[in-house]
Amino acid sequence: MKREGVGASGGGKHLVATALTANESSGAGDGVLERIRRHLQGKGTDALVEMILDLAERDAALLRSLDMAAVSTTDDDDTVFTRIRKGLDDATYTGGFVEYREAAAWANGVDAILDRIAELVADGRGTVALRLIDHAFDRIEAALNEIDDSSGHAGGLLERAHDIHLAACRATRPDAATLAGDLFACEVEGNWDTFHNSATLYADVLGEPGLAEFRRLATAAWEKIPPLVGKDKTKDDYSTGRMRLATMMDAFAERDGDIEARIAIRARTLTSPWHYLDLARFCLSQGREAEALRRAQEGLWLFEDGPPDERLVTFAADLALRSGQTAEAEALLWRAFERQPSLGLYQHLRQHGGEAARDRAIAALRARLTTSPPGMWCAPMAPATRCRIRSPWSAKPATRARRWPSTPRGSISW
């Protein structure tokens, strides 16, 4: 649904700017802006006021901007709050779905109101700013469900609102325990990640009492999250909360310099090869190479019945090689290659095993053809490393959309 005034305003500004640029570059006499400036300087104040008001009647964004600017610094807090909240409600109103071409103009209108809220912080009205920014979060988040925000204009408003919220908190210094509770709830329960990593970002405002309260809340919630290990897990009803709470707990453990706690946090959720890879990588980053290899091998063993995870396989193999366990590394690579061949695994094998590895890989691929349906094993790499195998007992010539280099049936180009 097209909204009146918004799309036209954004497009009109672009057209005006384009026309002015073209006129300036024509080199004909004075510039357009300079001529307009001299013309306006010759007008009286009343004439200029009428001219601006006339424009504002036809431009909703300009009208809101002027209305917000007219909020008197002498007005009481409730009056300022009411007027700016009304401007915020008007600016965030969508009137239906906002198409991609209108999203930037919509976001610009909201951003102008956020400018006025930010000015309140600078004017010493941080408490009013906090009340308004809380309302802004609700309005913007609701509106995002009705906007094609492919370009990210509207989503960026949440970041801007968060910056204003942080500035207002620094200016007003709200009760630390209350702020900790509010930030914790927003981070865990929010539909967006606007308040991600709040304990770190607001640390100077929370102080030690607020951080202690935040940690208490996070720890209590984390202890209610059951550990999950292995593929035969029940449905995890805490998936989003689990991830956010794990991030909180890890931040506190990092602040304490507690590596064991950080490992334990990651080990609480090990339901996929990726989780084991993440844990093993973290151990390696902390100088615990032996534990990294052990964790990687544990993940490979636990999920050995499924398709091998090439990232975990190669990570474990590389670590095994670094620790002098060449036979173990080769065993890991061959086990994965024979279950699910790939060019990446082959390249690792070829690098360490030379031509003998090449011959064994060819034999493994041929062996697969005796138990697998006729087909092709291929990776779209450079011709020098492309591997192609066709079944020698294919019933009829293959008809394919792709064109491959001419290779005798049953042969392999390696």
C-alpha positions as CSV (number, residue, x, y, z in Angstrom):
1,M,0.0,0.0,0.0
2,K,1.5,3.4,-1.0
3,R,1.6,5.9,1.8
4,E,0.9,9.5,1.0
5,G,3.7,12.0,1.2
6,V,6.5,9.5,2.2
7,G,7.7,8.1,-1.1
8,A,7.2,11.4,-3.0
9,S,9.1,13.3,-0.4
10,G,12.2,11.0,-0.6
11,G,12.1,10.9,-4.4
12,G,11.5,14.6,-4.7
13,K,14.6,15.5,-2.6
14,H,16.6,13.3,-5.0
15,L,15.2,15.0,-8.0
16,V,15.8,18.4,-6.6
17,A,19.4,17.6,-5.7
18,T,20.0,16.2,-9.2
19,A,18.5,19.3,-10.9
20,L,20.6,21.6,-8.7
21,T,23.8,19.7,-9.5
22,A,23.1,19.8,-13.2
23,N,22.3,23.5,-13.0
24,E,25.5,24.2,-11.1
25,S,27.6,22.3,-13.6
26,S,26.2,24.2,-16.6
27,G,28.4,27.2,-15.8
28,A,25.7,29.7,-16.7
29,G,26.0,32.7,-14.4
30,D,25.7,32.4,-10.6
31,G,24.8,29.1,-8.9
32,V,21.2,28.3,-8.2
33,L,21.7,28.1,-4.5
34,E,23.5,31.4,-4.4
35,R,20.7,33.1,-6.3
36,I,18.1,31.6,-4.0
37,R,20.1,32.7,-0.9
38,R,20.3,36.3,-2.1
39,H,16.5,36.2,-2.9
40,L,15.6,35.0,0.6
41,Q,17.9,37.4,2.3
42,G,15.8,40.2,0.7
43,K,12.6,38.8,2.2
44,G,11.2,39.9,5.6
45,T,10.9,37.5,8.5
46,D,7.1,37.2,8.1
47,A,7.4,36.3,4.5
48,L,10.0,33.6,5.2
49,V,7.7,32.2,7.9
50,E,4.8,32.0,5.6
51,M,6.9,30.4,2.9
52,I,8.2,27.7,5.2
53,L,4.7,27.0,6.6
54,D,3.4,26.7,3.1
55,L,6.0,24.0,2.3
56,A,5.4,22.2,5.6
57,E,1.7,21.9,4.8
58,R,2.7,19.8,1.8
59,D,5.5,17.8,3.3
60,A,4.6,15.7,6.4
61,A,8.3,15.0,7.3
62,L,9.1,18.7,7.3
63,L,6.0,19.4,9.3
64,R,7.0,16.9,12.0
65,S,10.6,18.2,12.0
66,L,9.4,21.8,12.6
67,D,6.9,20.7,15.2
68,M,9.7,18.8,17.2
69,A,12.0,21.8,16.9
70,A,9.2,24.0,18.3
71,V,9.1,22.0,21.5
72,S,10.1,24.7,24.0
73,T,13.0,24.2,26.3
74,T,10.8,25.9,28.9
75,D,8.0,23.3,28.6
76,D,7.6,20.9,31.5
77,D,8.8,17.3,31.1
78,D,5.3,15.9,30.6
79,T,4.5,18.3,27.9
80,V,7.8,17.6,26.1
81,F,7.2,13.8,26.4
82,T,3.6,14.0,25.1
83,R,4.5,16.1,22.1
84,I,7.6,14.1,21.0
85,R,5.8,10.8,21.6
86,K,3.0,12.0,19.3
87,G,5.6,12.9,16.7
88,L,7.2,9.4,17.2
89,D,3.9,7.7,16.7
90,D,3.2,9.6,13.5
91,A,6.7,8.9,12.2
92,T,6.6,5.2,12.8
93,Y,3.1,4.7,11.4
94,T,3.3,2.6,8.3
95,G,-0.3,2.6,7.1
96,G,0.2,-0.8,5.6
97,F,3.2,-2.5,4.0
98,V,6.1,-0.2,3.2
99,E,7.7,-1.1,-0.1
100,Y,11.5,-1.2,-0.6
101,R,11.5,2.1,-2.5
102,E,9.8,3.8,0.4
103,A,11.7,2.3,3.3
104,A,14.5,4.9,3.2
105,A,12.1,7.8,3.4
106,W,10.2,6.2,6.3
107,A,13.5,5.6,8.1
108,N,14.6,9.2,7.6
109,G,11.3,10.4,9.2
110,V,11.9,8.3,12.3
111,D,15.5,9.2,12.5
112,A,14.6,12.9,12.7
113,I,12.5,12.2,15.8
114,L,15.4,10.2,17.3
115,D,17.6,13.3,16.7
116,R,15.2,15.3,18.9
117,I,15.3,12.6,21.6
118,A,19.1,12.6,21.5
119,E,19.0,16.4,22.0
120,L,17.0,15.9,25.2
121,V,20.0,14.0,26.7
122,A,22.3,16.9,25.8
123,D,19.7,19.4,27.2
124,G,19.7,17.6,30.6
125,R,16.4,15.8,30.1
126,G,17.8,12.3,30.1
127,T,14.9,10.9,32.1
128,V,12.4,12.0,29.4
129,A,14.7,10.7,26.8
130,L,14.7,7.2,28.4
131,R,10.9,7.2,28.6
132,L,10.7,8.1,24.9
133,I,13.4,5.7,23.7
134,D,11.6,2.8,25.4
135,H,8.5,3.7,23.4
136,A,10.7,4.1,20.3
137,F,11.9,0.5,20.6
138,D,8.3,-0.8,20.8
139,R,7.2,1.3,17.8
140,I,10.2,0.5,15.6
141,E,10.2,-3.2,16.3
142,A,6.5,-3.4,15.5
143,A,6.9,-1.4,12.3
144,L,9.8,-3.6,11.0
145,N,7.3,-6.5,10.5
146,E,5.6,-4.3,7.9
147,I,8.6,-3.0,6.0
148,D,10.8,-4.4,3.1
149,D,14.0,-3.5,4.8
150,S,16.3,-5.2,2.3
151,S,18.7,-2.2,2.4
152,G,18.8,-2.1,6.2
153,H,17.6,1.5,6.6
154,A,14.9,0.7,9.1
155,G,16.9,-1.9,11.0
156,G,19.6,0.6,11.6
157,L,17.1,2.7,13.6
158,L,17.3,0.1,16.5
159,E,21.0,0.6,16.7
160,R,20.6,4.3,16.8
161,A,17.9,4.0,19.5
162,H,20.2,1.8,21.5
163,D,23.0,4.4,21.3
164,I,20.6,7.0,22.6
165,H,19.5,4.7,25.4
166,L,23.1,4.1,26.5
167,A,23.8,7.8,26.4
168,A,20.7,8.6,28.5
169,C,21.6,5.9,31.0
170,R,25.1,7.4,31.4
171,A,23.6,10.9,31.8
172,T,20.9,9.9,34.4
173,R,22.6,7.0,36.2
174,P,19.4,5.0,37.0
175,D,19.2,2.5,39.8
176,A,21.9,-0.2,39.0
177,A,19.8,-3.2,40.1
178,T,16.7,-2.0,38.2
179,L,18.7,-1.3,35.1
180,A,20.4,-4.7,35.3
181,G,17.0,-6.4,35.4
182,D,15.7,-4.4,32.5
183,L,18.8,-5.1,30.3
184,F,18.8,-8.8,31.2
185,A,15.1,-9.1,30.2
186,C,15.6,-7.2,26.9
187,E,18.7,-9.3,26.0
188,V,17.1,-12.7,26.8
189,E,13.5,-12.1,25.6
190,G,13.9,-9.5,22.9
191,N,12.9,-10.4,19.3
192,W,15.9,-8.6,18.0
193,D,19.5,-8.6,19.2
194,T,19.5,-4.9,20.0
195,F,20.7,-5.4,23.6
196,H,23.3,-8.1,22.8
197,N,26.3,-8.0,25.2
198,S,24.6,-5.5,27.5
199,A,26.6,-6.3,30.6
200,T,29.8,-5.3,28.7
201,L,28.4,-2.3,27.0
202,Y,26.7,-0.9,30.1
203,A,29.4,-1.9,32.5
204,D,30.4,1.7,33.4
205,V,26.7,2.5,34.1
206,L,25.9,-0.7,36.0
207,G,29.0,-0.6,38.2
208,E,29.9,-3.5,40.3
209,P,26.5,-3.7,42.1
210,G,24.6,-3.7,38.8
211,L,27.0,-6.3,37.2
212,A,26.6,-8.5,40.2
213,E,22.8,-8.4,39.8
214,F,23.0,-9.0,36.1
215,R,25.3,-12.0,36.8
216,R,23.0,-13.4,39.4
217,L,20.0,-13.3,37.0
218,A,22.0,-14.9,34.2
219,T,23.4,-17.6,36.5
220,A,20.0,-18.5,37.8
221,A,18.5,-18.7,34.3
222,W,21.5,-20.7,33.0
223,E,21.3,-23.3,35.7
224,K,17.7,-24.1,34.5
225,I,18.9,-24.8,31.0
226,P,19.6,-28.6,30.7
227,P,22.9,-29.8,29.2
228,L,22.5,-31.3,25.7
229,V,25.1,-33.7,24.4
230,G,24.7,-36.1,21.4
231,K,22.5,-36.4,18.4
232,D,19.6,-38.3,20.1
233,K,18.4,-35.2,22.0
234,T,14.9,-34.2,22.8
235,K,13.6,-31.0,21.4
236,D,15.4,-28.0,23.0
237,D,12.8,-25.5,24.0
238,Y,15.5,-23.0,25.1
239,S,17.4,-22.7,21.8
240,T,17.3,-18.9,21.6
241,G,17.6,-18.4,25.3
242,R,20.3,-21.0,25.6
243,M,22.5,-19.2,23.0
244,R,22.0,-15.7,24.6
245,L,22.5,-17.0,28.1
246,A,25.7,-18.8,27.0
247,T,27.0,-15.6,25.6
248,M,26.3,-13.8,28.8
249,M,27.9,-16.4,31.0
250,D,31.0,-16.5,28.7
251,A,31.4,-12.7,29.0
252,F,31.5,-12.9,32.8
253,A,33.9,-15.9,32.7
254,E,36.1,-14.0,30.3
255,R,36.0,-11.0,32.6
256,D,37.2,-13.3,35.4
257,G,39.9,-14.9,33.2
258,D,38.3,-18.4,34.0
259,I,39.2,-20.6,31.0
260,E,37.7,-23.7,32.6
261,A,34.4,-22.0,33.0
262,R,34.4,-20.9,29.4
263,I,35.1,-24.5,28.2
264,A,32.3,-25.8,30.4
265,I,29.9,-23.3,29.0
266,R,30.6,-24.5,25.4
267,A,30.5,-28.1,26.5
268,R,27.0,-27.7,27.8
269,T,25.6,-27.8,24.3
270,L,27.2,-30.4,22.1
271,T,24.5,-31.6,19.7
272,S,26.3,-31.3,16.4
273,P,29.8,-31.7,14.9
274,W,29.8,-27.9,14.6
275,H,29.5,-27.5,18.4
276,Y,32.5,-29.8,18.9
277,L,34.5,-27.9,16.3
278,D,33.7,-24.6,18.0
279,L,34.7,-26.1,21.4
280,A,37.9,-27.6,19.9
281,R,38.9,-24.3,18.2
282,F,38.4,-22.4,21.5
283,C,40.6,-24.9,23.4
284,L,43.3,-24.5,20.7
285,S,43.0,-20.7,20.9
286,Q,43.8,-20.9,24.6
287,G,46.9,-23.0,24.0
288,R,45.3,-26.3,25.0
289,E,46.2,-28.3,21.9
290,A,45.8,-31.8,23.5
291,E,42.3,-31.0,24.8
292,A,41.4,-29.5,21.4
293,L,42.3,-32.8,19.7
294,R,40.5,-34.9,22.3
295,R,37.3,-32.8,21.9
296,A,37.5,-33.0,18.1
297,Q,38.0,-36.8,18.2
298,E,35.1,-37.1,20.6
299,G,32.8,-35.3,18.2
300,L,33.9,-37.5,15.3
301,W,33.2,-40.6,17.3
302,L,29.9,-39.4,18.6
303,F,28.6,-38.6,15.1
304,E,30.4,-41.3,13.2
305,D,27.1,-42.9,12.0
306,G,26.2,-39.7,10.1
307,P,27.8,-38.0,7.2
308,P,31.3,-36.9,8.2
309,D,31.8,-33.2,8.9
310,E,34.7,-32.3,6.7
311,R,35.6,-29.2,8.8
312,L,35.9,-31.3,12.0
313,V,37.7,-34.1,10.2
314,T,40.4,-31.8,8.7
315,F,40.7,-29.9,12.0
316,A,41.4,-33.1,13.9
317,A,43.7,-34.5,11.3
318,D,45.8,-31.3,11.2
319,L,46.1,-31.3,15.0
320,A,47.1,-35.0,15.0
321,L,49.8,-34.3,12.4
322,R,51.1,-31.4,14.5
323,S,51.4,-33.6,17.5
324,G,53.2,-36.3,15.6
325,Q,50.2,-38.7,15.3
326,T,50.6,-39.3,11.5
327,A,48.8,-42.6,11.4
328,E,45.9,-41.2,13.4
329,A,45.6,-38.3,11.0
330,E,45.6,-40.5,7.9
331,A,43.1,-42.8,9.5
332,L,40.7,-39.9,10.2
333,L,41.0,-38.6,6.6
334,W,40.6,-42.0,5.0
335,R,37.6,-43.0,7.1
336,A,35.8,-39.8,6.1
337,F,36.8,-40.0,2.4
338,E,35.6,-43.6,2.1
339,R,32.3,-42.7,3.6
340,Q,31.8,-39.5,1.6
341,P,34.4,-38.5,-0.9
342,S,35.2,-34.9,-1.5
343,L,37.9,-33.0,-3.3
344,G,38.9,-31.2,0.0
345,L,39.5,-34.5,1.7
346,Y,41.4,-35.9,-1.3
347,Q,43.7,-32.8,-1.4
348,H,44.6,-33.4,2.3
349,L,45.3,-37.1,1.6
350,R,47.3,-36.3,-1.6
351,Q,49.3,-33.7,0.3
352,H,50.5,-36.1,2.9
353,G,50.4,-39.4,1.0
354,G,51.5,-38.5,-2.5
355,E,50.8,-40.8,-5.4
356,A,50.1,-43.7,-3.2
357,A,47.2,-41.7,-1.7
358,R,46.0,-40.9,-5.2
359,D,46.0,-44.6,-6.2
360,R,44.1,-45.6,-3.0
361,A,41.5,-42.8,-3.6
362,I,40.9,-44.1,-7.1
363,A,40.5,-47.6,-5.9
364,A,38.1,-46.4,-3.2
365,L,36.0,-44.6,-5.8
366,R,35.9,-47.6,-8.0
367,A,34.8,-49.7,-5.1
368,R,31.9,-47.4,-4.4
369,L,30.6,-48.1,-7.9
370,T,30.1,-51.7,-7.1
371,T,27.7,-50.9,-4.3
372,S,26.3,-47.5,-5.3
373,P,24.0,-46.6,-8.2
374,P,25.7,-45.5,-11.4
375,G,26.6,-41.9,-11.2
376,M,29.3,-39.3,-11.1
377,W,31.6,-38.0,-8.4
378,C,32.9,-34.6,-9.3
379,A,33.9,-31.3,-7.8
380,P,33.9,-28.2,-10.0
381,M,37.5,-27.3,-9.6
382,A,40.3,-26.5,-12.0
383,P,40.8,-29.1,-14.7
384,A,44.1,-30.1,-13.2
385,T,42.4,-31.3,-10.0
386,R,39.0,-32.2,-11.3
387,C,38.0,-35.8,-10.5
388,R,35.4,-37.6,-12.7
389,I,34.3,-41.2,-12.6
390,R,31.6,-42.9,-14.6
391,S,30.3,-46.4,-14.0
392,P,31.6,-48.8,-16.7
393,W,28.4,-50.7,-16.6
394,S,26.1,-47.7,-17.2
395,A,23.3,-48.9,-19.4
396,K,23.3,-46.1,-21.9
397,P,25.1,-42.9,-22.6
398,A,24.3,-40.2,-20.1
399,T,22.4,-37.2,-21.2
400,R,23.5,-34.2,-19.1
401,A,22.9,-30.5,-19.1
402,R,26.6,-29.9,-18.3
403,R,29.4,-30.5,-20.7
404,W,32.4,-32.3,-19.4
405,P,35.9,-32.8,-20.9
406,S,35.9,-35.9,-23.2
407,T,37.0,-38.9,-21.0
408,P,36.7,-42.6,-21.8
409,R,33.9,-44.4,-20.0
410,G,35.1,-46.0,-16.8
411,S,38.2,-43.8,-16.6
412,I,39.2,-41.1,-14.2
413,S,40.9,-37.9,-15.0
414,W,42.9,-36.8,-11.9
